[in-house]
Amino acid sequence: MESTTQRPDLRGRHILLGITGSIAAYKAAVLCRLLKTAGAEVRVVMTPLAKQFITPLTMATLSKNPILVEFFDPENGAWNSHVSLGEWADCLLIAPATANTLAKMACGIADNLLLTTYLSARCPVAVAPAMDLDMYAHTATQQNLRTLAERGVRIVEPAEGELASGLTGKGRMAEPETIAAFVGDLLDEKKKSLLGKRFVVTAGATIEPIDPVRFISNHSTGKMGYAIAGELARRGAAVTLVSGRTTLATPSGVDRVETLSAAEMYEAATAAFDAADGAVMCAAVADYTPTEVADHKMKKGDGELTIALRRTRDIAAELGARKGGRLLVGFALETHDEEAHAESKLDRKNFDFIVLNSLRDAGAGFRGDTNKVTLIDRTGREALPLMSKREVAARIVDKIETLL
């Protein structure tokens, strides 16, 4: 599965990292380093069993703080105050969180320093479960997760993959980059700036069938559109993501509508736009579709094959014609005369601004995690440097906010 994660900005934040007894504890070292690199101060609390999977020395070196395991220091008897730890933290993150620890959290059991700290914490709490697939799927574990979620604990969903048991399934702890980004989102103070606004975002490639096997499409992965949808949602907007073909996971807080063809995307996007305050047209929509679709697989012949195509309905132009006072953002992916084509599209489709991509720019365009764009409106242009697609999404949403 593709990722649009980037390094969060955690400067000045206090992250209390809890580590429990799981083979996934080795990932906590990478996670700690990522949090530190993002600017956070990190303190680590380990359960006694966690020490059998990763050493306190490793975590002390990475966090640059002493590691806390017991209620008191056996060397001098100094008390490790769980209350003070809970007051110090901006976020308590338990990663990995075993089934055992999750069960104890749900039941209020406080038999180690990490659990007493959880019960004293006044800050946001997030857990990244890690366990075998049968343990994760067990009714008791799922009920414990629901209980914790109802109490406000945020769950970083585990991934599917190969597990320590040798089985393959859901239960693998999310990757450190995903968890760090999750914490950044949790602490992001900008996420409510678009509260009460509704947006439609189109993303991904459409598929135009030729026969039951073949189709016409393009190279779009949907990464840019998904990043924009996620950024709008993080700032509090209600987002309907009208998605074509992609392998990406739905961004948190986003309502995803699956479509396949340009015709299906047209119907979904125009319907969703009726109740929206604006739309961002990021999908790579086919301009043409076969006039006829064969009922059976077309067999190879001796001669050439000609497929008749007809124009698809223009989604962006339709929304531009009916937008009224609402906001409409477009995209232009060009290979030559880039700015002229983008400015023409800006006027023809009644966009408020357009995001120009050039396939001649290294690091821009399809498939990659970076992009280099120029924001063009009727007053001028703003060329952005090469950035991650999530950073580009943030700049696009910044401009949306100024226009709203």
C-alpha positions as CSV (number, residue, x, y, z in Angstrom):
1,M,0.0,0.0,0.0
2,E,1.4,3.4,-0.9
3,S,2.0,6.1,1.7
4,T,1.7,9.8,1.7
5,T,3.2,10.3,5.1
6,Q,5.7,13.0,5.9
7,R,7.7,14.1,8.9
8,P,5.4,15.9,11.3
9,D,6.3,19.2,13.0
10,L,6.6,18.3,16.7
11,R,8.8,21.1,17.8
12,G,8.4,21.8,21.5
13,R,6.1,18.9,22.0
14,H,6.5,16.4,24.9
15,I,5.9,12.8,23.8
16,L,5.8,10.0,26.4
17,L,6.5,6.8,24.6
18,G,5.3,3.6,26.2
19,I,6.8,0.3,25.1
20,T,5.3,-3.1,25.9
21,G,6.5,-6.7,25.5
22,S,6.2,-7.4,21.8
23,I,8.6,-8.4,19.1
24,A,7.5,-5.1,17.4
25,A,9.4,-3.3,20.2
26,Y,12.4,-3.0,17.8
27,K,10.4,-0.5,15.8
28,A,10.1,1.7,18.9
29,A,13.8,2.7,18.3
30,V,13.0,4.0,14.9
31,L,9.9,5.7,16.1
32,C,11.7,7.4,18.9
33,R,14.3,8.7,16.5
34,L,11.6,10.0,14.1
35,L,9.9,11.8,17.0
36,K,13.1,13.4,18.1
37,T,14.0,14.4,14.5
38,A,10.6,16.1,14.2
39,G,11.5,18.2,17.2
40,A,9.8,16.5,20.1
41,E,11.2,15.8,23.5
42,V,10.7,12.1,24.2
43,R,10.7,10.2,27.5
44,V,10.3,6.5,27.5
45,V,8.4,4.2,29.9
46,M,8.9,0.5,29.4
47,T,7.1,-2.5,30.9
48,P,9.3,-5.1,32.6
49,L,8.7,-7.5,29.8
50,A,9.6,-4.9,27.1
51,K,13.2,-5.1,28.3
52,Q,13.4,-8.6,26.9
53,F,12.8,-7.3,23.4
54,I,14.8,-4.0,23.4
55,T,17.3,-2.7,25.9
56,P,16.7,0.4,28.0
57,L,20.2,1.5,27.0
58,T,19.1,1.6,23.3
59,M,16.1,3.8,24.1
60,A,18.0,6.0,26.6
61,T,20.6,6.7,23.9
62,L,18.0,7.6,21.3
63,S,15.7,9.6,23.6
64,K,18.5,11.2,25.4
65,N,16.6,10.7,28.7
66,P,16.7,8.0,31.4
67,I,14.4,5.1,30.8
68,L,11.7,4.5,33.4
69,V,10.5,0.9,34.1
70,E,9.8,0.5,37.9
71,F,7.8,2.6,40.3
72,F,11.1,3.6,42.0
73,D,14.8,3.7,41.3
74,P,16.3,0.5,42.9
75,E,19.6,2.3,43.2
76,N,18.5,5.2,45.4
77,G,14.8,4.6,46.1
78,A,13.7,7.8,44.2
79,W,10.1,7.6,43.2
80,N,9.1,7.7,39.5
81,S,5.9,9.8,39.7
82,H,3.3,8.6,37.2
83,V,1.3,11.7,38.0
84,S,4.2,14.0,37.0
85,L,4.7,12.0,33.8
86,G,1.1,12.4,32.8
87,E,1.2,16.1,33.5
88,W,4.5,16.5,31.5
89,A,3.3,14.8,28.4
90,D,1.5,16.4,25.4
91,C,0.7,12.9,24.2
92,L,1.1,9.4,25.6
93,L,1.9,7.1,22.8
94,I,2.0,3.3,23.5
95,A,3.8,1.6,20.6
96,P,3.8,-1.4,20.5
97,A,0.6,-2.0,22.6
98,T,0.1,-5.7,23.3
99,A,-3.3,-7.4,23.7
100,N,-2.4,-7.8,27.4
101,T,-1.7,-4.1,27.9
102,L,-4.8,-3.1,26.0
103,A,-6.9,-5.4,28.2
104,K,-5.5,-3.9,31.3
105,M,-6.1,-0.4,30.1
106,A,-9.7,-1.2,29.3
107,C,-10.2,-2.7,32.8
108,G,-8.3,0.0,34.7
109,I,-5.6,-2.4,36.0
110,A,-2.5,-0.5,37.2
111,D,0.2,-3.1,37.9
112,N,3.1,-1.4,36.3
113,L,4.4,2.2,35.8
114,L,3.1,2.5,32.3
115,L,-0.4,1.6,33.2
116,T,-0.5,3.9,36.2
117,T,0.8,6.7,34.0
118,Y,-2.0,6.0,31.5
119,L,-4.6,6.3,34.3
120,S,-3.1,9.6,35.4
121,A,-2.6,11.1,31.9
122,R,-4.6,14.3,31.1
123,C,-3.2,14.5,27.5
124,P,-4.3,12.7,24.3
125,V,-3.5,9.0,24.4
126,A,-2.7,6.9,21.3
127,V,-2.0,3.2,21.0
128,A,-0.5,1.2,18.2
129,P,-1.6,-2.4,18.6
130,A,0.8,-5.2,17.8
131,M,-0.1,-8.9,18.1
132,D,-0.8,-12.1,16.1
133,L,-3.8,-12.0,13.8
134,D,-6.0,-14.4,15.9
135,M,-5.3,-12.3,19.1
136,Y,-6.2,-9.1,17.2
137,A,-9.4,-10.6,15.8
138,H,-10.5,-12.1,19.1
139,T,-13.8,-10.7,20.4
140,A,-12.2,-9.7,23.7
141,T,-9.4,-7.6,22.0
142,Q,-11.9,-6.0,19.7
143,Q,-14.2,-5.1,22.6
144,N,-11.2,-3.7,24.5
145,L,-10.3,-1.5,21.5
146,R,-13.9,-0.3,21.2
147,T,-14.0,0.5,24.9
148,L,-10.7,2.5,24.7
149,A,-11.9,4.3,21.6
150,E,-15.2,5.3,23.4
151,R,-13.0,6.7,26.2
152,G,-11.1,8.9,23.7
153,V,-8.0,6.7,23.2
154,R,-6.9,7.0,19.6
155,I,-6.1,3.8,17.8
156,V,-3.3,3.6,15.1
157,E,-4.7,0.7,13.0
158,P,-2.3,-2.2,12.6
159,A,-1.3,-3.2,9.1
160,E,-1.6,-6.5,7.3
161,G,1.6,-8.5,6.6
162,E,3.9,-11.2,7.8
163,L,3.7,-11.7,11.5
164,A,6.3,-13.2,14.0
165,S,4.2,-16.4,14.1
166,G,4.9,-17.0,10.4
167,L,1.2,-16.3,9.6
168,T,0.1,-13.4,7.4
169,G,-2.7,-11.1,8.3
170,K,-3.7,-8.0,10.3
171,G,-1.9,-7.4,13.6
172,R,1.4,-6.0,12.4
173,M,2.2,-2.7,14.2
174,A,2.0,0.3,11.9
175,E,5.2,1.5,10.5
176,P,7.1,4.2,12.6
177,E,6.6,6.8,9.9
178,T,2.8,6.2,10.0
179,I,2.7,6.4,13.8
180,A,4.8,9.6,13.9
181,A,2.5,11.2,11.4
182,F,-0.5,10.1,13.4
183,V,0.8,11.8,16.5
184,G,1.5,14.9,14.4
185,D,-2.1,15.0,13.2
186,L,-3.4,14.4,16.7
187,L,-1.5,17.5,18.0
188,D,-2.0,19.6,14.9
189,E,-3.5,22.9,16.1
190,K,-4.6,23.9,12.5
191,K,-6.9,21.0,12.0
192,K,-10.1,22.9,13.1
193,S,-9.6,26.0,10.9
194,L,-12.1,24.6,8.2
195,L,-14.7,23.4,10.7
196,G,-18.2,23.6,9.1
197,K,-16.9,23.6,5.5
198,R,-17.7,20.9,3.1
199,F,-15.4,19.9,0.1
200,V,-15.5,17.5,-2.8
201,V,-12.1,16.1,-3.9
202,T,-11.7,14.0,-7.0
203,A,-8.6,11.7,-7.1
204,G,-7.1,8.8,-8.9
205,A,-7.4,7.4,-12.4
206,T,-10.6,6.5,-14.3
207,I,-10.9,3.3,-16.3
208,E,-12.8,3.2,-19.6
209,P,-13.5,-0.5,-20.6
210,I,-12.9,-1.8,-24.1
211,D,-14.0,-5.3,-23.4
212,P,-14.3,-7.4,-20.1
213,V,-10.5,-7.6,-20.0
214,R,-9.0,-4.4,-21.5
215,F,-9.4,-0.8,-20.7
216,I,-8.1,2.7,-21.3
217,S,-6.5,4.5,-18.3
218,N,-3.5,6.5,-17.2
219,H,-0.6,6.4,-14.7
220,S,-2.3,8.4,-11.8
221,T,-1.9,6.8,-8.4
222,G,-4.2,9.3,-6.6
223,K,-1.5,10.3,-4.1
224,M,-1.9,14.1,-4.6
225,G,-5.7,14.1,-4.3
226,Y,-5.6,11.8,-1.3
227,A,-3.1,14.1,0.4
228,I,-5.4,17.1,-0.3
229,A,-8.4,15.3,1.1
230,G,-6.5,14.3,4.2
231,E,-5.3,17.9,4.8
232,L,-8.8,19.3,4.4
233,A,-10.1,16.8,6.9
234,R,-7.3,17.5,9.3
235,R,-8.3,21.1,9.4
236,G,-11.9,20.2,10.2
237,A,-13.6,20.1,6.8
238,A,-16.2,17.5,5.9
239,V,-14.7,15.9,2.8
240,T,-16.2,13.7,0.1
241,L,-13.4,12.0,-1.8
242,V,-14.7,10.8,-5.2
243,S,-12.0,8.2,-6.0
244,G,-11.0,6.4,-9.2
245,R,-8.7,3.5,-9.3
246,T,-6.0,3.6,-6.6
247,T,-4.3,1.4,-4.0
248,L,-4.3,4.1,-1.3
249,A,-6.0,3.9,2.1
250,T,-8.8,6.3,2.8
251,P,-7.5,9.3,4.8
252,S,-8.8,9.6,8.3
253,G,-12.1,11.4,8.6
254,V,-12.8,11.4,4.9
255,D,-16.0,10.0,3.2
256,R,-14.8,8.0,0.2
257,V,-17.0,7.3,-2.8
258,E,-15.7,4.6,-5.2
259,T,-16.0,5.1,-8.9
260,L,-14.5,3.4,-11.9
261,S,-15.3,5.2,-15.2
262,A,-15.4,8.9,-16.1
263,A,-19.2,8.6,-16.3
264,E,-19.4,7.2,-12.7
265,M,-17.1,10.0,-11.4
266,Y,-19.2,12.6,-13.2
267,E,-22.4,11.4,-11.4
268,A,-20.7,11.2,-8.0
269,A,-18.9,14.5,-8.2
270,T,-21.8,16.6,-9.4
271,A,-24.1,15.0,-6.8
272,A,-21.7,15.7,-4.0
273,F,-21.0,19.3,-5.2
274,D,-24.6,20.3,-4.6
275,A,-24.0,20.5,-0.8
276,A,-20.4,21.6,-0.9
277,D,-18.6,24.9,-0.3
278,G,-15.9,24.0,-2.8
279,A,-14.2,21.3,-4.8
280,V,-10.7,20.3,-5.8
281,M,-10.5,18.5,-9.1
282,C,-7.4,16.4,-8.9
283,A,-8.5,13.2,-10.6
284,A,-6.9,12.1,-13.9
285,V,-10.2,11.7,-15.8
286,A,-10.3,10.1,-19.2
287,D,-11.2,12.6,-22.0
288,Y,-12.4,9.8,-24.3
289,T,-14.2,6.5,-23.8
290,P,-15.0,3.7,-26.4
291,T,-18.2,4.2,-28.2
292,E,-19.0,0.5,-27.8
293,V,-17.8,-2.0,-25.2
294,A,-17.5,-5.6,-26.4
295,D,-19.4,-8.3,-24.5
296,H,-16.6,-10.8,-24.9
297,K,-12.8,-10.6,-24.9
298,M,-11.7,-9.3,-28.3
299,K,-9.5,-11.8,-30.0
300,K,-6.4,-10.9,-31.8
301,G,-6.7,-10.8,-35.6
302,D,-4.3,-10.5,-38.5
303,G,-4.9,-6.9,-39.4
304,E,-5.0,-3.6,-37.5
305,L,-7.6,-2.7,-34.9
306,T,-9.4,0.6,-34.7
307,I,-11.4,1.6,-31.6
308,A,-13.9,4.4,-32.0
309,L,-13.9,6.9,-29.1
310,R,-16.3,9.6,-27.9
311,R,-15.7,12.5,-25.6
312,T,-16.6,12.0,-21.9
313,R,-18.5,14.6,-20.0
314,D,-16.2,17.3,-18.5
315,I,-16.6,17.2,-14.8
316,A,-14.6,20.3,-14.0
317,A,-16.4,22.4,-16.6
318,E,-19.8,21.3,-15.3
319,L,-18.9,22.3,-11.7
320,G,-17.4,25.5,-13.0
321,A,-20.7,26.3,-14.8
322,R,-22.8,25.8,-11.7
323,K,-20.4,26.9,-8.9
324,G,-21.9,30.3,-8.1
325,G,-20.0,31.8,-5.2
326,R,-18.3,28.5,-4.3
327,L,-14.6,27.7,-4.6
328,L,-13.3,25.5,-7.4
329,V,-9.6,24.4,-7.7
330,G,-8.3,22.6,-10.8
331,F,-5.2,20.8,-11.8
332,A,-3.2,20.8,-15.0
333,L,-0.6,18.2,-15.9
334,E,1.3,19.4,-18.9
335,T,4.3,18.3,-21.0
336,H,4.8,21.6,-23.1
337,D,3.7,25.2,-23.1
338,E,2.7,24.5,-19.5
339,E,1.7,27.9,-18.2
340,A,-0.3,28.9,-21.4
341,H,-2.3,25.6,-21.2
342,A,-2.9,26.1,-17.5
343,E,-4.1,29.7,-17.8
344,S,-6.4,28.7,-20.6
345,K,-7.9,25.9,-18.5
346,L,-8.2,28.3,-15.5
347,D,-10.5,30.6,-17.6
348,R,-12.4,27.9,-19.6
349,K,-13.4,26.0,-16.5
350,N,-14.0,28.9,-14.2
351,F,-11.5,27.8,-11.6
352,D,-10.5,30.1,-8.7
353,F,-6.9,28.9,-9.1
354,I,-5.2,26.0,-10.8
355,V,-2.3,23.8,-9.8
356,L,0.2,23.3,-12.6
357,N,2.4,20.2,-12.8
358,S,5.0,19.8,-15.5
359,L,6.2,16.3,-16.4
360,R,9.5,17.9,-17.4
361,D,10.2,18.7,-13.7
362,A,12.3,16.0,-11.9
363,G,10.4,14.6,-8.9
364,A,7.0,15.8,-10.1
365,G,4.0,14.0,-11.6
366,F,2.8,10.4,-11.3
367,R,3.7,7.7,-8.7
368,G,6.3,9.5,-6.7
369,D,6.0,10.9,-3.2
370,T,7.1,14.4,-4.2
371,N,5.8,17.1,-6.4
372,K,6.8,20.5,-7.8
373,V,3.8,22.8,-8.7
374,T,2.9,26.3,-9.6
375,L,-0.2,27.9,-8.2
376,I,-1.9,30.1,-10.8
377,D,-4.8,32.5,-10.3
378,R,-6.0,35.6,-12.1
379,T,-3.6,37.8,-10.2
380,G,-0.3,35.9,-10.6
381,R,1.7,32.8,-10.1
382,E,3.4,31.2,-7.1
383,A,6.1,28.6,-8.0
384,L,6.7,26.1,-5.1
385,P,9.9,24.2,-4.7
386,L,10.1,20.4,-4.8
387,M,8.2,19.1,-1.7
388,S,6.5,16.0,-0.5
389,K,3.0,15.7,-1.8
390,R,1.6,16.2,1.7
391,E,3.5,19.4,2.0
392,V,2.2,20.5,-1.4
393,A,-1.3,19.6,-0.1
394,A,-0.8,21.8,2.9
395,R,0.2,24.8,0.7
396,I,-2.8,24.2,-1.5
397,V,-5.2,24.2,1.4
398,D,-3.5,27.3,2.8
399,K,-4.4,29.1,-0.4
400,I,-8.0,27.7,-0.2
401,E,-8.3,29.2,3.3
402,T,-7.2,32.6,2.2
403,L,-9.8,32.6,-0.6
404,L,-12.6,31.5,1.8
